[in-house]
Amino acid sequence: MPEGKLVTLRQMPSGQSGKVAQIQGGHGLVNRLSALGVRPGKRITKVSAMLMRGPVTIQLGHTRVAVGFGMANRIIVELQESGNDMS
């Protein structure tokens, strides 16, 4: 099965879903995001983003989480192909 396009969370369009492919950061960032439920392999949906350098809101299951602009640049997401269920 071909992989979807890889983009940063910041580059994802609002309303788009995908699977976290990797987190580019040190142990502190990885542990902080893991505590929020953001881990490689986890399916997420980008809910919204503020203009400029504001926070990015994502949905993980029934939970919504806001992450900072810098964190969003370090979360690499494999976009969900249209018509392809990633659950």
Helices and strands as residue ranges (DSSP letters): E 6-8, G 9-11, E 17-23, H 27-36, E 43-49, E 56-60, E 63-67, H 69-74, E 75-79
